[in-house]
C-alpha cells in the first residue's frame, strides 16, 4: 500500500509543511523560531529542520538589511547572510556563560544564582593564581650519596 502513491494523495510531509507555513503567515508580525544549532557534547554545528532552513533561505533570498547595496548575485548572497546573522541569536552552551552577565552579543540572564556561581568561581580562580605566584621556586639538589632532593631557593643560597 505504501508504494501505491498516486498524484493527489495526501502526504504527511506536505501536510506538516503546509501547517508550518500557515502558522508563519498567521504570526507574521512577530515570529520566534528556535532550534538546537550546536551539539551538546562537542559544540559542533547542527543544521535546523528542513522547514526552518527553507524559511531562512527564503528570507535571505528576498530581503536585505537597510543600507545594503549591490545587484550582483554575490552582493545579494552576502546581504542575505548579513540579514540572517542579524536575525539569529546564538546562545552559549552553558547557561552560566560569562557572556550572559557581561552583555555580550545582546545576551542576558535573569538567573542570579548563575551569576553568583560565576563570581565565586572567578574569586576562587584569582585566589589559586595568587597562591601559585607565592609558591617559591624549587631547584634540584644532589648530594654525594646520589639521592636527589627538592629544596626551595631560599635554602640553596
C-alpha positions as CSV (number, residue, x, y, z in Angstrom):
1,X,0.0,0.0,0.0
2,X,2.9,2.4,0.8
3,X,4.2,2.1,-2.8
4,X,0.8,2.8,-4.3
5,X,1.2,6.6,-4.2
6,X,-0.8,8.5,-6.8
7,X,-0.9,12.2,-7.7
8,X,-3.3,14.0,-5.4
9,X,-2.9,11.6,-2.4
10,X,-2.2,13.2,0.9
11,X,1.4,13.4,2.0
12,X,2.2,13.6,5.7
13,X,5.3,15.7,5.0
14,X,3.5,18.2,2.8
15,X,0.7,18.5,5.4
16,X,3.2,19.3,8.1
17,X,4.9,21.8,5.9
18,X,1.6,23.4,5.0
19,X,0.7,23.8,8.7
20,X,4.1,25.3,9.4
21,X,3.8,27.8,6.6
22,X,0.3,28.8,7.6
23,X,1.4,29.4,11.2
24,X,4.3,31.5,9.9
25,X,1.9,33.6,7.8
26,X,-0.6,34.0,10.7
27,X,2.1,35.3,13.1
28,X,3.9,37.4,10.5
29,X,4.2,40.5,12.7
30,X,6.5,38.8,15.2
31,X,7.7,35.2,14.9
32,X,10.3,33.4,17.1
33,X,11.7,30.1,15.9
34,X,14.3,28.1,17.9
35,X,16.3,25.0,17.2
36,X,19.3,23.3,18.7
37,X,22.1,24.6,16.5
38,X,25.1,23.1,18.4
39,X,25.9,19.6,19.6
40,X,25.7,19.3,23.4
41,X,28.8,17.2,23.6
42,X,31.3,18.8,21.3
43,X,29.6,22.1,20.3
44,X,29.7,21.1,16.6
45,X,27.3,22.7,14.1
46,X,23.8,21.1,13.8
47,X,21.5,22.3,10.9
48,X,17.9,23.3,11.6
49,X,15.0,21.3,10.4
50,X,14.3,21.4,6.6
51,X,11.3,23.8,7.1
52,X,13.3,26.2,9.2
53,X,16.2,26.0,6.7
54,X,13.8,26.7,3.8
55,X,12.4,29.7,5.7
56,X,15.9,31.1,6.3
57,X,16.8,30.6,2.7
58,X,13.6,32.4,1.6
59,X,14.4,35.3,3.9
60,X,18.0,35.5,2.7
61,X,16.9,35.5,-0.9
62,X,14.1,38.1,-0.6
63,X,15.3,40.7,1.9
64,X,18.4,42.6,2.9
65,X,19.4,44.9,5.8
66,X,18.8,48.6,5.3
67,X,21.7,50.2,3.6
68,X,22.9,47.1,1.8
69,X,23.6,47.8,-1.9
70,X,24.5,45.8,-4.9
71,X,22.6,43.8,-7.5
72,X,25.2,41.1,-8.3
73,X,24.5,37.6,-7.1
74,X,27.5,37.7,-4.8
75,X,26.3,41.0,-3.2
76,X,22.8,39.6,-2.8
77,X,24.1,36.4,-1.2
78,X,26.3,38.5,1.2
79,X,23.4,40.8,2.0
80,X,21.2,37.7,2.8
81,X,23.9,36.2,5.0
82,X,24.2,39.5,6.9
83,X,20.5,39.7,7.4
84,X,20.4,36.1,8.7
85,X,23.3,36.9,11.1
86,X,21.4,39.9,12.4
87,X,18.2,38.0,12.9
88,X,19.9,35.0,14.6
89,X,20.9,34.8,18.2
90,X,23.4,32.0,19.1
91,X,23.2,31.1,22.7
92,X,26.2,29.7,24.6
93,X,26.5,26.0,25.6
94,X,26.1,26.6,29.3
95,X,23.6,28.9,31.0
96,X,26.3,30.2,33.3
97,X,28.5,31.5,30.5
98,X,30.2,34.8,31.2
99,X,28.6,36.3,28.0
100,X,25.2,36.3,29.6
101,X,26.3,38.6,32.5
102,X,28.7,40.8,30.5
103,X,26.0,41.8,28.0
104,X,28.0,40.3,25.0
105,X,26.1,39.8,21.7
106,X,22.8,41.0,23.2
107,X,22.7,38.0,25.6
108,X,21.3,38.4,29.1
109,X,20.1,36.3,32.0
110,X,17.8,36.9,34.9
111,X,19.3,33.9,36.9
112,X,21.1,35.4,39.9
113,X,22.2,32.0,41.1
114,X,24.3,31.5,37.9
115,X,25.9,35.0,38.3
116,X,26.7,34.3,42.0
117,X,28.3,30.9,41.0
118,X,30.3,32.6,38.3
119,X,31.5,35.3,40.7
120,X,32.5,32.6,43.2
121,X,34.4,30.7,40.5
122,X,36.2,33.8,39.5
123,X,37.2,34.6,43.1
124,X,38.5,31.0,43.6
125,X,40.5,31.2,40.3
126,X,42.0,34.5,41.4
127,X,42.9,33.0,44.8
128,X,44.5,30.0,43.2
129,X,46.5,32.3,40.8
130,X,47.7,34.3,43.8
131,X,48.8,31.1,45.7
132,X,50.6,29.9,42.6
133,X,52.6,33.2,42.4
134,X,53.6,32.9,46.1
135,X,55.0,29.3,45.8
136,X,58.8,29.6,46.0
137,X,60.8,28.3,43.1
138,X,62.5,25.0,43.7
139,X,65.8,23.5,42.4
140,X,67.1,20.0,42.4
141,X,69.9,19.5,44.8
142,X,72.1,16.4,44.6
143,X,74.3,15.3,47.4
144,X,77.2,12.8,47.4
145,X,75.1,9.7,48.0
146,X,73.4,10.2,44.6
147,X,70.0,10.9,46.0
148,X,68.1,13.9,44.7
149,X,66.1,16.3,46.9
150,X,64.0,19.3,46.1
151,X,65.0,22.4,48.0
152,X,63.5,25.8,47.9
153,X,65.7,28.6,46.5
154,X,65.9,30.2,49.9
155,X,67.7,27.2,51.3
156,X,70.1,26.9,48.3
157,X,71.7,30.3,48.9
